[in-house]
Amino acid sequence: MVNKLVDIFDENNKSLKQQEMLKEVHRSGKWHRVSHVWIYNLEGDVLLMKRYSKKKLYPDMWDVSLQVHVSANEQPIQTAVKAMKDKLGIETNKRNLKLVLIKQSITHYEEITNREYFYSFVFRFDGKIENLKMKVDRMNALQFYPIKKIEKELKMTTGKYTPRGNYWFEVLDEIETRIRNHN
């Protein structure tokens, strides 16, 4: 985990005007923000990232296309745009990312209490997966999966996808609506 400085928020997502290092935030269980970018194409596929095998939380499980903790003094959209270029090689701007959901999440694992606000953006990608770069210290694989397959497997299996409850379905429903509307 990159130990960077992040802003701290309360249980209502209001800034406390405090900053701490991410490692300490996870140890103490303070609220912070994470940008999630769900990348899809008009064929009905979503790009998933297979989490790095050495991650403490959910190693080797399929997850959102891109996720990154929001740096101190940044807005979630700024972090998302920068991370798309840095982690996937996709150059874009704020207008191409659409905020579809802000979700509160609490995860407990060993010494980590992860209290996060997911800022969930969607991004339509018309390129080829071969043109994406992959940060090998952050993920094991990138793959497009049909939305219908993801939904079916989420209902039937555990251990393949990160356990995020209804969050998966909420975002996938929004993506399906965008695909039906060709945007």
Summary of the structure (lengths in Angstrom):
residues: 183
radius of gyration: 15.8
end to end distance: 34.3
largest distance: 44.1
contacts: 539
relative contact order: 0.20
helix: 27%
strand: 38%
